[in-house]
Amino acid sequence: MNGKKRVLIQQVAKEAGVSIQTVSRVTNNHPDVASETRKRVLEVVERLGYQPSRIARAMRGHSRTIGVIGYGLEYFGPSRTVSGIELRASELGFTLILYLVRQPETFDAQKILNDMLSRHVDGFIWAIPEIGDDMRLIKEKAPNLPVPIIFTDAEPGPTSHVVENDNLLGGKMAVEHLVSQGYRTIGLITGPLRWRSARQRHKAWAEALASAGLSNDNSLVVEGDWNAASGALGLQRLLAQRPDIDAVFVCNDQMALGAIQTTRQMGLRVPKDLAIIGYDDIPESAFFCPPLSSIRQPMLELGCVAVNELVNLIECWQADQVVEPRAVTIQPELVVRESSAVKRTAQEEVED
């Protein structure tokens, strides 16, 4: 034991200027508390480091409701993750409350937490990508929340429960495949680099090329914005910078679609003049012209696993069991199609 005394509920009540019953209502997610009062109590709870009794929490039972905070449902990955969350939650008899964030770098995390807690959720799934510094506040608050929280796209840490895809492995799979096919000058169209997943795929590209003894010079990189138009523009810029490239790793399939369109407009053939591999393996990838090689992310599985992990945490909290934070990593899969076919030698071209 250390010498630090446990902060009592009476201290929180006195500091916040409210009754003990009000503190109890706030820490037990009771909806019948004014938003300003809830905010003031939670600020005192955080400042004093008050930890509500888990035994008391266990007594209030389950609401069988999960709060899901999401973003970017217009993109394949985030939408499939939420679909997986809904599927598994329904199977386990949980109801979802979905809160969609429009601007992930400027949203009010405290307001979202207050709103969700007022609805008496048993736990959270924070399905917003880590973009810039958007996770800092919620990660700081997570250990003192009265219910558990799972992150689906965040840097693992000593206080964070995380379920995520292995973007580093997926990016290396893509580049190593191109290298194995004989391509040697491999460009990169990234997602927006303020996104952690885009930075991981960029890092994977650089490391895989370095391991193969190939150039990973910055002239081989352009930044896109996940959509097809940015892929089309990105390939134009990339070819202007490095007309000698013979392959491109495009960091999602929507951008890869735009890149393929640009090759046609420029009179280039895929893969004869330029090989392309994407990321995500959206259902339409097999029907691109030519069919697109890609890295398959099991996003539906990720959502299901996130629910499994959260329900396990909820049950442990209700039983007053301590669970150490951990990271669960979902493995990607390389899907090879026509767009990254084996590079042929000059002699083979002549023989044709």
Secondary structure, DSSP 8 states (H G I E B T S, - for coil): --S-----HHHHHHHHTS-HHHHHHHHTT-S-S-HHHHHHHHHHHHHHT----HHHHHHT----EEEEEE--TTSHHHHHHHHHHHHHHHHTT-EEEEEE-S-TTT--HHHHHHHHHHTT-SEEEEE---BTTTTHHHHHHGGGSSS-EEESSS---TT-EEEEE-HHHHHHHHHHHHHHTT--SEEEEE--TTBHHHHHHHHHHHHHHHHTT----GGGEEE--SSHHHHHHHHHHHHHH-TT--EEEESSHHHHHHHHHHHHHTT--TTTT-EEE-SB--GGGGGSSS--BEEE--HHHHHHHHHHHHHHHHHHHHTT------EEEE--EEE--GGG-----HHHHHH-
